[in-house]
Amino acid sequence: MSEPIKLIVGLGNPGEKYRGTRHNAGADFVATLAQQHGVTLQPESKFFGLAGRLQAGDMDIRLLIPTTYMNRSGQAVSSMAKFFKIDVANILVAHDELDFAPGEARFKIGGGHGGHNGLRDIISAMSADFVRLRIGIGHPGSAPEVTNYVLKPASQSDRLLITDSLDRSADTLPMLAAGELAKATHQLHSSN
């Protein structure tokens, strides 16, 4: 058994300008969970983001989409974790992943930031020992194109693949809430 997930964070940038961009795949995951469970995410200034909560089995799970920019995500995550006394091992952070094709999603525990500014800031504010949901967005092919690529909306075909991966990831919520990360990982990874 692993630790039950008590806080799910979706990384992205705030505002209409960034809505639907590849870099907001993590925020889109939390929005998907909220929609599926009838949760309205409300602005919470003390958590620097949009917050809500849902029930999964007998577990109360907090949802958070930071409304800081990506490079200040740690401020939002650490604020909510401290307020609700949630240990870093009970946190799942969903984020876009350049190294995976659209439609692929994988769980991972700990590790480095891989150049992702949101992860870098959370690791700096807390530690690296949280669970990640890495949501594939594909790679533009060369490093100089990455910034422009992640800040643009995905093509229609890629968007459909990413949306499908968000739905499949959301299906693992009961297992995550029960501390069954291995089972959730098997289900998600075998559906890629």
Secondary structure, 3 states (H helix, E strand, C coil): CCCCCCEEEECCCCCHHHCCEHHHHHHHHHHHHHHHCCCCCEEEHHHCEEEEEEEECCEEEEEEEECCCHHHHHHHHHHHHHHCCCCHHHEEEEEEECCCCCCCEEEEECCCCCCCHHHHHHHHHCCCCCEEEEEECCCCCCHHHHHHHHCCECCHHHHHHHHHHHHHHHCCHHHHHCCCHHHHHHHHHHCC
